[in-house]
Amino acid sequence: MAKINLGEVYGVEPFVTLNEAEGRVKDEPQAYIFRLLKPKTLKNPHAKQLLDFVRKNFHTLPFTERWLRGALPQDHHEAAFSELLASKSLMAYPILAEASRKPVAQAEHTVVIVRGGCLVLT
């Protein structure tokens, strides 16, 4: 079991759905959020350029692909991005869907652990 320490920052993402829903989520095949995982050796020079852009602008923070538009000529973007995914330089966060397809609402809070509890930053 992990220990929570003073000064650490956490993202808390509660989900809520209807009573008649299954109450569990499953991964969908689509992903719209990505993050730098581990830079790998790349063949495509445009993929290398895109990887450098990701590293410089996002480090390991999550981002969406549309934020990368304009980093390369448009006719090279798709192949470069595909190589980053195939090489596992980027990790994709799949869309989470409620298993019974009932509506789901999600919120997010960022908290920092302080003496006596936590401080909500969002």
N, C-alpha and C positions, 0 to 999 in steps of 0.2 A: 504494500500500500504506500502510495506517495505521501510525503509530508508537505503540508502547506507552510510556507515560511513568511515571516514578516518582510514586507516590501515587495513581494512577488505580485505580478499583475496577471489576471485571468480574464478570459472571455467567457461569459455565461450566456448560453443560448437556449432559453426555454421554448418549448413547442406546446401548443394547445390545439385540441381538435374536439369533435362532437362526441357525446356519450356513446353513440352507436358505432363509432369508428373502432378499428382494431387497436388503435393506440400504439402502433409501432411504425417506424419508417423503413423504407427500403431505398437502395440506390437506383436511380434511373440511369440510362446509358448516356444522357447528355451531361455536359459540364460547361459551366460558364465562368467559373472561378478557378484560378491556377496559382501556383507559387513555385519559386525556384527551389528545386530539390537538391541537385548536385550537378554542377556543370560537368559535362562529358565531352569527349572528343567528337567534333562534328565535321562532316565532309563539306557541306554546303557553306560557302562564305557568307551568304545572307543569313543562314541560321546562326553562325558565329556572331554576326553583327547584331542580330535580334537578341541573342543571349546576353551580349554585353549591355544592350539597352535595358534589359530586365534587371541585370545585376546592379547597374548604376542607379536605376530609378526605383526599384522595389526591394532589392536585397531578397530577403525571404518572406516579405509581406505578401499577402494575397492580392491578386489583381485580376481584372477581366481582360480578355483578348482585345476588346475595342480600344483599350488604353494604349495598345501597341501600334495602332494604325498611324501611319506617318513615319514610323521609325525606319521603314524600308520602302522602296518603290512597291506600289500595290501589286504588281504582277509577280513579285517574289515572296510576298507575305505568306500566302497559304502553304507553300512548300517548306519555307523556313520554319514556320510554326509547327507544322506536322513533324518535321525532323526533331524539334525540341521535345515534343511529346513522345515520339518513338524512341528517342535516346534516353528517355527518363530523366532528362535535365529539368523538366517541369513535372509537377504533380498536378493532376486534375482533381477538383472536388466535385463529385457527381451531385446532381440535383437529388434532394431527399424528398420522397413522396410518401404520404400515408398509405399503408398497405391496402386498405379498403377503398382508396381513392376519395375519401371524405376530405372536406376542406381542412387546412392546417394554417394556423397563424404562428409566426415566429417573431421573437424579439431578441435583442442582444444588449447585454450590459457588459461594460468593462469595469472590473473592480481591482482595487489595490488592497492588499492585506495590511492592516494597521493594528496597533495595539487595541485590543478589545473588540475587534471585528473587522469590517471592511469599509472602504469608501467607494461608493459608486461613482465612476468617472463619466458615464454617459447619461 
